[in-house]
């Protein structure tokens, strides 16, 4: 139900109209009847008949109440990759039960790294763009090296002009 402040300012339900709709029907004033119906709110949840009392939703931390561990992480961090190395070493030294116990104590993240794009879109990118996005997600900056060229870079144009000149000399001769 809407607050009293809103109900005092706006026409929300039939209860605010009182007997006006009945009088419009009796006097066959169709225009006023249609106008009043059009001004009513279309959302049924605004009508006080359906909500007689105000419902307060109480947020409580169920994890704290039932002493549960923190929720499983969605994305991996650098600590998780170090943990993966430690699990590998534990598997070689103590076996699968130790790895299973460690996995029960703290769950693996759901996704190895955070993607800004859907996997289908990410797969269609060029490998260079994929690597740039991976570096960006890891927080690394891309390093660019200066290109070391010999000459002005237009050597191929000089060769093309020379071959055209030789072709025109042979054609005229």
N, C-alpha and C positions, 0 to 999 in steps of 0.2 A: 504494500500500500504506500502511496506517496505521502510525503509529509504535509502537514496542515498549511505550511507556507505556500507550497506549490498548488494545493487544492484551492486556496483562497484567490490565487492569481489566474489560474487556468481552469477551463471546463474539462473535467476528467471523466465523470461517470453520470448516470441517470439520477442518482440520489441528489446531486447538486441542482438538478433542474426542478425537482419537486413535482408539482402537478402540471407544469407547463406543457409537456408532451401530451398528456391526456386532454388538456384544453384545446391544443392544436388539432387533435384528431376529431374532437367533438365539433369544433367550428370549421372543420374541413380546410384549415390553413396549411396546405401541403408545403408551401415554400418555407415557412417558418419551421415546420416539423423536419423537413429535409436538412435545413441549415443546422438545427440543433443536433441531429444525428451525425452530421458530417463533422461537427466540432468535437464530438466525443473522442476519447483516446481509443485507439485500435488495440492496444495491449491489454489483455484480460488481467494481467497481474496488477494493473493500476486500480482495479475495482476493489473497494473495501469489503465487498461481500465475500470474496474468496480469501482475504487475509484479514481475519478479525483481530489478530494480535501481532505485534512486531516480533519478528524472529531474529534473534541475535546469534550469530555464528561465533562460536568460541574456538579460537585457534589454540591447540595444545600440541606440544612437541611430543609426539608418540615415541620417537627414538629415545628421548630422555626418560620418558615414563617407563618404558620396557627395557631400559638399559641396553639398547642396541648399538652396534658400532656405527660409525659414519657411513653415509650412503656411498655406493660405488661411484667412482669418478667416471665422467664421460670421456675425457680426453687425457692422454698420457702426458706426463711432464718428464723432465730430464731425470728425476729421481726414479721413475718407473723403469727406465732403460738400465740404470745401475742395478735396480732390483732384479731385473731379468738376468743380468750377469751373475748375481749372487745366487739366484735359483738354479742356474746351470751348474755352478760349482757345487751347490748342495746336492744336486742330483748325482753328480759324479762321486761325491764323497759318501753320502748317506742313503742315497736311493730315492725311489719314487714317493715313499711315505713322508719323507721330510718335505719334499716339494708340495705334496698334497696338504700337509699341515700348514705350511707357510701360505699357501693359496687360500686356505680357509680363514686364516687370521686376517689377511688383507687381500681383497679382490683385485684382479687386474682391471685396468681401465677398459671401457667398452670399445674405444676407437684409438688406434695408435697415435694419431695426430689430428688436430682440428682442421677441418676443411671449410673454406668459405663457399665452395661450390659443391653441387651434388656430384656423387661419384660418376654418374653418366657423363656429365659435362667435363669433369676433371679428366676422364679417360680420353676424351676427344681432343684435349689440348696437345700441343707439341711437347716433346720431352723437355725442351729448354724452358717453356712456360711452366711446366709442372715443377721443375726444379726451382725456378724462381719463386713459385708459390710456397714450396716446402721451406725454402730459406726464409721467406717472409714470415711464415707461421712460427718458425723456430726463433724469430727475433734477430736473425743474422742479417747483416747488410751485404749486398752484392759488391764484389770488388771488380773493378774494370781496369784492365791494363791498357796503356797507350800503345797504339799500333806503330811499329817501327818500319817505316817504308824507306826504300832507296829511291831517290828521284822524286818527281812531283806527282807520280801516280798516273800520268797520262801517256806513258810509253806505248800502250796499245793503240792509242789514237794516232800517234806519230807513225807507227807501222802501217796502220790502215791507210793513212794519207799517202805514204810512200808507195804502197802497192797500187793505189788508184792512179797515182802519177805514172807508174811504170806501165800500167794497163793502157792508159790513154796514149802513151808514147808508142807502144807496140801497135795500137789500133791506127794511129796516124801514119805510121811508117810503112 
